[in-house]
Amino acid sequence: MTTQAQTQRRRVAFLHTAAPAIPPLAKFYSEHAPELEITNLLDDAIIRALGAGRHDEAEHRLRALMQIACGLSASEAVMITCSSVPLAWARKFAASFGVPVIKVDGPMARRAVEIGPKVGVAVTFEGTVGPTSSLIRETAAELGREVDVQVAMAPGAYDALFRGDLETHDRLLLETIGKLAKAGVDSIVLAQVSMARVQPAAQQQVAVPVLSSFDTSLEALRGAIQEKAAV
């Protein structure tokens, strides 16, 4: 029997470029946002294209996912879960398809800038460095603030993740986070969704705020849906 709460669930789509991003997001959103009916759409060729510098191909494939999200899935809002996707693409898709499109790390970047000017960025995938750094600087400019972005790569962590070796991934990432904290940053951003699993352990390890995109993206997604419904 369908309940009233079930009939009122809002349809949203998550666009993924890497399979490891799906389980942690699915777990978090099922626990914290039962009012959302989420469709997960994956094309892992996008991340390979981005890593190879084939941006036109990556944008084309991501647009194809957008068409599914707004067509067959009839989503009211879309979230791009890949930090390597430029913010400009999300804005372009929102204008083209007429639905809110949130970049998962956008609200997190805003929170980091608000905390203080020295933002540490932990990454495991080289292709994330440019887009995340640009996102933080663009966010700071929009807020009228100066920002110093310090990026630290965790070598080998990304490969370990895709081998299913989570222990090695987490250990290498935590080492990198520790180095950033010692560099005197005001906050540390976990640049990729796949890194969010280490946030609790990282926060116990260092004194500065360690930010993942989960809480901040949910707040932004709910706000976008409410704003669209009010129009």
Secondary structure as UniProt FT lines:
FT   HELIX           4..7
FT   STRAND          10..16
FT   HELIX           19..21
FT   HELIX           22..32
FT   TURN            34..35
FT   STRAND          36..42
FT   HELIX           45..51
FT   TURN            52..53
FT   HELIX           55..70
FT   TURN            71..72
FT   STRAND          77..80
FT   TURN            83..84
FT   HELIX           87..97
FT   STRAND          101..103
FT   TURN            104..105
FT   HELIX           106..115
FT   STRAND          118..123
FT   HELIX           126..128
FT   HELIX           129..142
FT   TURN            143..144
FT   STRAND          148..153
FT   TURN            155..156
FT   HELIX           157..163
FT   HELIX           166..182
FT   TURN            183..184
FT   STRAND          187..190
FT   HELIX           193..198
FT   HELIX           199..205
FT   STRAND          210..211
FT   HELIX           213..230
//
